[in-house]
Amino acid sequence: MNTRALLVPTDGGPPIEIVRELTVVGRREECDLRLDHKSISKMHCVIVRTDGLLLIRDLGSTNGTRVNGQRIRRAALLPNDKLTIANVHFKVAFGGLEAVAPAHDEKTQAIDAKEAARLKGNAPNEVADSAGDVPLQGIQANQLPDVYPEDEKKK
């Protein structure tokens, strides 16, 4: 299965296709995805593409990496997630160019309890994404926290 993975700039720029298995994002010329913005660290984060899924890991950047507003150390990127690399904003899309068409409403997609249990790793079966064509493995808990503790205290 070879689904296209795209980062769509929210400022209306052209979509960026993630084609490599491992993509280093940063300001340095050696980076696979070079974002020339002063808020981006030289080596900001890494995006791993595996089995139709994108995983992201912050590399100790100064201004952080956020998924749906939550500062993360590492996370899985799902369709329609909002990815913020320092002060640069993207929407995550999978599929062809039709996947980057603007949505008419920005509401959260509802899922039933059975599917949520599978996503949380409580069920062994694979779950397909909202398009029904990309299976996701059960999510397992990490020993290290994926979010920064100071962000949890602010709530």
HELIX and SHEET records of a PDB file:
HELIX    1   1 LEU A   97  VAL A  100  5                                   4    
HELIX    2   2 ALA A  113  LEU A  119  1                                   7    
HELIX    3   3 PRO A  149  LYS A  153  1                                   5    
SHEET    1   A 6 ILE A  16  ILE A  18  0                                        
SHEET    2   A 6 ALA A   5  PRO A   9 -1                                        
SHEET    3   A 6 VAL A  88  PHE A  94 -1                                        
SHEET    4   A 6 LYS A  82  ILE A  85 -1                                        
SHEET    5   A 6 THR A  65  VAL A  67 -1                                        
SHEET    6   A 6 GLN A  70  ILE A  72 -1                                        
SHEET    1   B 5 LEU A  33  ARG A  34  0                                        
SHEET    2   B 5 LEU A  22  GLY A  26  1                                        
SHEET    3   B 5 CYS A  45  THR A  50 -1                                        
SHEET    4   B 5 LEU A  53  ASP A  58 -1                                        
SHEET    5   B 5 ARG A  74  LEU A  77 -1                                        
SHEET    1   C 2 VAL A 127  ALA A 128  0                                        
SHEET    2   C 2 PRO A 135  LEU A 136 -1                                        
END                                                                             
